[in-house]
Amino acid sequence: MVELLFGRFIELNLFVAIQVIVLGFIGGILSGFIGSGGAFFMTPGMMNLGVPGVVAVGSNITHKFGKAMMGSRKHGEYGNVDKRLALSMVATSFIGIRLAVMINSALFGESGGHGEGDTAASNLYISMVFILILSLVAISMLRDALKSDEEGGGGPSMKIANFIAKLNLPPYVNFKVANVRVSLWVVLICGLATGYLAGTIGVGGFIGVPSMIYIFGVPTAVAAGSELYLAMFMGAWGALNYAFEGFVDLRLTMLLYLGSLLGVYLGAYGVKVVKEVMIRVVTGLIILLCVLSRAVAVPMYLRQLEWLSMNPDWDKYFNGASKGLLFFAGISGTLLILYHVIKAYRQRRRIRTTLIEAETIPEAA
């Protein structure tokens, strides 16, 4: 039991701990803003700090529970959560998570995971899934956002949702908050895919949110809030599964919480004040930079698996470049989000002040 609980932890010092807190803060802002859980930034960030990929996923999905609970509550205050939609995806998302945990655990190896080759196999698998899935998501979101902007509209494309709506796939379920009617079979399949991705790389939102937007026809803000509500249940189930396998570092989880619980509130406010097309552009650009960051680290894992002949001393350069790209993506995206949040807040303050002054003038007269 002691080996399971403590054998795979990394050595933490103050500098590393601060970096994990920063990862949590940036991930929290992105989570509230995008509805992805922010793990697309935090999971590779912890891997760059030397955390084995499977431990990064396990610790992150444990952290996902509490942060998603706070984020969905904030979105709920704004009316952005369709609980019925989220709960309809829970059962199959659990199956997807369990499948992902089995694959990640098998790839990590049976020798305890302390050897370079043991960690490299799971790290490479997690990285390749990350690169393939999130590249498709980012390119699709950017293309759709730019196309919508050129046509003078800010809403996402409804082509897929309209096509599926024409198919006869009963039974259908009505979701009042999202104001959509969707085949239950489509909902269950999307739940399975969301759970698998969440369990594999800790990023379920980049299947869940686009599915709700482009396949179900749900508004962006409601999709973000509903996915965070779903993420509460996925986080709890994923935490139990990874903890049972011994792949959860509670120190990392607590450090992530220190940063993310503040960040998620700022991000959730940003959804209300930033245009939908801007949300998708910012999301797409951040994801692409994070994907590039993971791609830079791939040669390092191939060398560790002895699939690529390369000087081991080069590992630190590949990891450094990967880490630099990741933090550049997260920090620049966060600053852009905060800029729009502060700008919108100041505009509302000016409008409120103007209205108060207008009301007091007649009274004074």
C-alpha positions as CSV (number, residue, x, y, z in Angstrom):
1,M,0.0,0.0,0.0
2,V,2.9,2.4,0.9
3,E,4.4,1.7,-2.5
4,L,1.2,2.4,-4.3
5,L,0.6,5.7,-2.4
6,F,4.2,7.1,-2.4
7,G,6.3,5.2,-4.9
8,R,5.6,7.3,-8.0
9,F,5.8,10.8,-6.5
10,I,8.3,13.3,-7.9
11,E,10.6,15.3,-5.7
12,L,8.9,18.6,-4.8
13,N,10.7,21.8,-3.9
14,L,9.4,25.4,-3.6
15,F,10.2,26.3,-7.2
16,V,8.4,23.2,-8.6
17,A,5.5,23.8,-6.2
18,I,5.1,27.4,-7.4
19,Q,5.1,26.2,-11.0
20,V,2.3,23.7,-10.3
21,I,0.2,26.4,-8.6
22,V,0.7,28.6,-11.7
23,L,-0.4,25.6,-13.9
24,G,-3.5,25.4,-11.7
25,F,-4.3,29.1,-12.0
26,I,-3.9,29.2,-15.7
27,G,-5.8,25.9,-16.1
28,G,-8.6,27.3,-13.9
29,I,-9.0,30.4,-16.0
30,L,-9.1,28.3,-19.2
31,S,-11.5,25.8,-17.6
32,G,-14.0,28.5,-16.7
33,F,-13.6,30.3,-20.0
34,I,-13.7,27.3,-22.3
35,G,-15.4,24.6,-20.2
36,S,-12.6,22.1,-20.9
37,G,-11.4,21.5,-17.4
38,G,-8.1,23.1,-18.4
39,A,-6.3,19.8,-18.3
40,F,-5.1,20.2,-21.8
41,F,-2.7,22.7,-20.2
42,M,-2.1,21.2,-16.8
43,T,-1.5,17.6,-17.8
44,P,1.4,18.3,-20.2
45,G,2.6,21.0,-17.9
46,M,3.1,18.4,-15.1
47,M,4.8,16.0,-17.6
48,N,7.3,18.8,-18.4
49,L,8.1,19.0,-14.7
50,G,9.0,15.3,-14.6
51,V,5.7,13.8,-13.5
52,P,5.0,10.5,-15.3
53,G,2.1,11.0,-17.7
54,V,-0.2,8.5,-16.0
55,V,0.4,10.1,-12.6
56,A,-0.2,13.6,-14.2
57,V,-3.5,12.4,-15.6
58,G,-4.6,10.6,-12.4
59,S,-3.7,13.6,-10.1
60,N,-5.3,16.1,-12.6
61,I,-8.6,14.2,-12.9
62,T,-8.7,14.0,-9.1
63,H,-8.3,17.8,-9.0
64,K,-10.9,18.0,-11.8
65,F,-13.8,17.1,-9.4
66,G,-13.5,20.0,-7.0
67,K,-12.7,22.6,-9.7
68,A,-15.5,21.4,-11.9
69,M,-17.9,21.7,-9.0
70,M,-16.9,25.3,-8.4
71,G,-17.0,26.2,-12.0
72,S,-20.4,24.6,-12.7
73,R,-21.8,26.4,-9.7
74,K,-20.6,29.7,-11.1
75,H,-22.0,28.8,-14.5
76,G,-25.2,27.8,-12.9
77,E,-25.6,31.2,-11.4
78,Y,-25.5,32.6,-15.0
79,G,-28.0,30.0,-16.2
80,N,-25.5,28.1,-18.3
81,V,-25.9,24.5,-16.9
82,D,-28.3,21.9,-18.4
83,K,-28.1,19.3,-15.7
84,R,-30.3,16.8,-17.6
85,L,-28.0,16.9,-20.6
86,A,-24.9,16.3,-18.4
87,L,-26.5,13.5,-16.5
88,S,-27.6,11.8,-19.7
89,M,-23.9,11.4,-20.6
90,V,-22.7,10.2,-17.2
91,A,-23.1,6.4,-17.6
92,T,-21.2,6.0,-20.8
93,S,-18.6,8.5,-19.8
94,F,-17.8,6.2,-16.8
95,I,-17.3,3.3,-19.2
96,G,-14.9,5.4,-21.3
97,I,-12.9,6.5,-18.3
98,R,-12.5,2.9,-17.1
99,L,-11.3,1.8,-20.5
100,A,-8.8,4.6,-20.6
101,V,-7.5,3.8,-17.1
102,M,-7.0,0.1,-18.1
103,I,-5.0,1.1,-21.2
104,N,-2.8,3.7,-19.4
105,S,-2.1,1.3,-16.5
106,A,-1.1,-1.5,-18.9
107,L,1.3,0.8,-20.8
108,F,2.9,2.1,-17.7
109,G,4.4,-1.3,-17.0
110,E,4.3,-3.8,-14.2
111,S,7.8,-3.1,-12.8
112,G,6.7,-0.1,-10.7
113,G,7.2,2.6,-13.3
114,H,10.6,3.8,-12.1
115,G,12.4,2.9,-15.3
116,E,12.7,5.4,-18.1
117,G,11.2,2.9,-20.6
118,D,8.2,2.2,-18.3
119,T,7.2,5.9,-18.1
120,A,8.1,6.6,-21.8
121,A,5.5,4.2,-23.1
122,S,2.6,5.8,-21.4
123,N,4.0,9.3,-21.9
124,L,4.2,8.6,-25.6
125,Y,0.7,7.2,-25.8
126,I,-0.8,10.1,-23.9
127,S,1.1,12.6,-26.0
128,M,0.0,11.1,-29.3
129,V,-3.7,11.0,-28.3
130,F,-3.3,14.6,-27.1
131,I,-1.7,15.6,-30.4
132,L,-4.2,13.8,-32.7
133,I,-7.4,14.7,-31.0
134,L,-6.7,18.2,-30.0
135,S,-5.2,19.1,-33.4
136,L,-8.5,18.2,-35.1
137,V,-10.5,20.1,-32.5
138,A,-8.4,23.2,-32.7
139,I,-8.3,23.4,-36.5
140,S,-12.1,22.8,-36.7
141,M,-12.8,25.5,-34.1
142,L,-10.5,28.1,-35.8
143,R,-11.9,27.4,-39.2
144,D,-15.5,27.7,-38.0
145,A,-14.8,30.8,-36.0
146,L,-13.0,32.6,-38.9
147,K,-15.8,31.5,-41.3
148,S,-18.5,32.8,-39.0
149,D,-16.6,36.1,-38.6
150,E,-16.3,36.6,-42.4
151,E,-20.0,36.0,-42.8
152,G,-20.8,38.6,-40.1
153,G,-22.1,36.0,-37.6
154,G,-20.8,34.9,-34.2
155,G,-22.5,31.6,-33.8
156,P,-21.0,28.2,-34.5
157,S,-21.8,26.1,-37.5
158,M,-24.9,24.0,-37.2
159,K,-24.3,21.8,-40.3
160,I,-23.5,18.6,-38.2
161,A,-26.4,19.2,-35.8
162,N,-28.8,19.8,-38.6
163,F,-27.7,16.7,-40.5
164,I,-28.1,14.5,-37.4
165,A,-31.5,16.1,-36.7
166,K,-32.7,14.8,-40.0
167,L,-31.8,11.2,-39.2
168,N,-34.5,9.0,-37.6
169,L,-32.7,7.9,-34.4
170,P,-35.3,7.5,-31.6
171,P,-35.7,7.8,-28.7
172,Y,-35.2,11.6,-28.5
173,V,-34.6,13.7,-25.4
174,N,-35.6,17.3,-24.9
175,F,-33.2,19.5,-23.0
176,K,-34.9,22.7,-21.8
177,V,-32.0,24.8,-20.7
178,A,-30.0,24.1,-23.9
179,N,-33.2,24.4,-25.9
180,V,-32.3,21.3,-28.1
181,R,-33.8,17.9,-29.0
182,V,-31.2,15.2,-29.4
183,S,-31.2,11.4,-30.1
184,L,-30.3,9.5,-26.9
185,W,-28.0,7.3,-28.9
186,V,-26.0,10.3,-30.0
187,V,-25.8,11.6,-26.5
188,L,-24.5,8.2,-25.2
189,I,-21.8,7.9,-27.8
190,C,-20.6,11.4,-27.1
191,G,-20.5,10.6,-23.4
192,L,-18.4,7.5,-24.1
193,A,-15.9,9.5,-26.2
194,T,-15.8,12.3,-23.6
195,G,-15.1,9.8,-20.8
196,Y,-12.4,8.0,-22.7
197,L,-10.5,11.2,-23.5
198,A,-10.9,12.5,-20.0
199,G,-9.4,9.2,-18.7
200,T,-6.6,9.1,-21.2
201,I,-5.3,12.7,-21.0
202,G,-7.5,14.4,-18.5
203,V,-9.2,16.5,-21.2
204,G,-12.8,15.4,-21.7
205,G,-14.1,18.9,-22.4
206,F,-12.5,19.0,-25.9
207,I,-14.8,16.2,-26.9
208,G,-17.7,17.1,-24.6
209,V,-17.9,20.8,-25.4
210,P,-17.6,20.6,-29.2
211,S,-20.1,17.7,-29.2
212,M,-22.6,19.8,-27.4
213,I,-22.0,22.8,-29.7
214,Y,-21.6,21.2,-33.1
215,I,-23.5,17.9,-32.8
216,F,-26.3,18.8,-30.3
217,G,-26.6,22.5,-31.3
218,V,-26.1,23.8,-27.7
219,P,-25.1,27.5,-27.2
220,T,-21.4,27.8,-26.3
221,A,-21.9,29.2,-22.8
222,V,-24.4,26.4,-21.9
223,A,-22.0,23.8,-23.4
224,A,-19.2,25.1,-21.2
225,G,-21.3,25.1,-18.0
226,S,-22.9,21.7,-18.7
227,E,-19.6,20.0,-19.5
228,L,-18.2,21.3,-16.2
229,Y,-21.2,19.8,-14.4
230,L,-20.6,16.5,-16.1
231,A,-16.9,16.8,-15.2
232,M,-17.8,16.7,-11.5
233,F,-19.0,13.1,-11.9
234,M,-16.2,12.1,-14.3
235,G,-13.6,13.6,-12.0
236,A,-14.9,11.6,-9.0
237,W,-15.0,8.4,-10.9
238,G,-11.7,8.9,-12.6
239,A,-10.1,9.7,-9.2
240,L,-11.4,6.5,-7.7
241,N,-10.1,4.4,-10.6
242,Y,-6.6,6.0,-10.8
243,A,-6.2,6.0,-7.0
244,F,-7.0,2.3,-6.9
245,E,-4.2,1.8,-9.4
246,G,-1.8,4.0,-7.3
247,F,-1.5,6.8,-9.8
248,V,-2.7,9.8,-7.8
249,D,-0.3,12.3,-6.2
250,L,-2.4,14.2,-3.7
251,R,0.3,16.9,-3.2
252,L,0.0,17.8,-6.9
253,T,-3.7,17.8,-6.6
254,M,-3.7,20.2,-3.7
255,L,-1.3,22.6,-5.3
256,L,-3.4,22.7,-8.5
257,Y,-6.4,23.6,-6.3
258,L,-4.5,26.6,-4.8
259,G,-4.3,28.2,-8.2
260,S,-7.4,26.9,-10.1
261,L,-10.2,27.8,-7.6
262,L,-9.5,31.5,-8.2
263,G,-8.9,31.1,-11.9
264,V,-12.1,29.2,-12.7
265,Y,-14.2,32.1,-11.4
266,L,-12.4,34.6,-13.6
267,G,-12.8,32.3,-16.6
268,A,-16.5,31.8,-16.0
269,Y,-17.1,35.5,-15.8
270,G,-15.2,35.9,-19.1
271,V,-17.8,33.6,-20.9
272,K,-20.5,36.1,-20.2
273,V,-18.6,39.2,-21.5
274,V,-16.6,37.9,-24.4
275,K,-18.1,37.2,-27.8
276,E,-18.5,33.6,-28.9
277,V,-16.3,34.0,-31.9
278,M,-13.5,35.3,-29.7
279,I,-13.9,32.4,-27.3
280,R,-13.4,29.9,-30.2
281,V,-10.4,31.8,-31.7
282,V,-8.6,32.1,-28.3
283,T,-9.4,28.4,-27.6
284,G,-8.1,27.2,-30.9
285,L,-4.9,29.2,-30.8
286,I,-4.1,28.0,-27.2
287,I,-4.8,24.4,-28.1
288,L,-2.6,24.5,-31.2
289,L,0.3,25.9,-29.2
290,C,-0.2,23.2,-26.5
291,V,-0.3,20.5,-29.2
292,L,3.0,21.9,-30.6
293,S,4.4,21.7,-27.1
294,R,3.6,18.0,-26.8
295,A,4.9,17.3,-30.3
296,V,8.3,18.8,-29.4
297,A,8.5,16.3,-26.5
298,V,7.8,13.2,-28.6
299,P,11.4,12.6,-29.8
300,M,12.5,12.4,-26.1
301,Y,10.0,9.6,-25.5
302,L,11.0,7.8,-28.7
303,R,14.7,7.9,-27.6
304,Q,13.8,6.6,-24.1
305,L,12.0,3.6,-25.7
306,E,15.1,3.1,-27.9
307,W,13.0,3.6,-31.0
308,L,15.1,6.6,-32.0
309,S,18.9,6.9,-31.8
310,M,19.7,10.2,-30.1
311,N,22.1,11.7,-27.6
312,P,20.3,11.5,-24.1
313,D,21.7,14.9,-23.3
314,W,19.3,16.4,-25.9
315,D,16.3,15.4,-23.7
316,K,16.7,18.5,-21.6
317,Y,16.5,20.7,-24.7
318,F,13.4,19.0,-26.0
319,N,11.7,19.2,-22.6
320,G,12.8,22.8,-22.1
321,A,11.4,23.8,-25.5
322,S,8.2,21.9,-24.8
323,K,7.8,23.6,-21.4
324,G,8.5,27.0,-22.9
325,L,5.9,26.7,-25.6
326,L,3.3,25.4,-23.1
327,F,3.8,28.3,-20.7
328,F,3.8,30.8,-23.5
329,A,0.5,29.4,-24.7
330,G,-1.1,29.4,-21.3
331,I,0.2,32.8,-20.1
332,S,-0.6,34.6,-23.4
333,G,-4.1,33.1,-23.5
334,T,-4.7,34.0,-19.9
335,L,-3.6,37.6,-20.3
336,L,-5.9,37.9,-23.4
337,I,-8.8,36.5,-21.4
338,L,-8.1,38.8,-18.4
339,Y,-7.8,41.8,-20.7
340,H,-11.3,41.2,-22.1
341,V,-12.7,40.5,-18.7
342,I,-11.2,43.7,-17.2
343,K,-12.3,45.7,-20.2
344,A,-15.9,44.5,-20.0
345,Y,-16.0,45.0,-16.2
346,R,-14.9,48.6,-16.6
347,Q,-17.4,49.2,-19.4
348,R,-20.2,47.9,-17.1
349,R,-19.0,50.1,-14.3
350,R,-19.1,53.2,-16.5
351,I,-22.6,52.3,-17.8
352,R,-23.8,51.8,-14.2
353,T,-22.3,55.1,-13.1
354,T,-23.9,56.9,-16.0
355,L,-27.3,55.5,-15.2
356,I,-27.0,56.4,-11.5
357,E,-26.0,60.0,-12.5
358,A,-28.9,60.2,-14.9
359,E,-31.3,59.1,-12.2
360,T,-30.0,61.6,-9.6
361,I,-30.2,64.7,-12.0
362,P,-34.0,64.9,-12.1
363,E,-34.2,64.5,-8.3
364,A,-31.7,67.4,-7.8
365,A,-33.7,69.5,-10.3
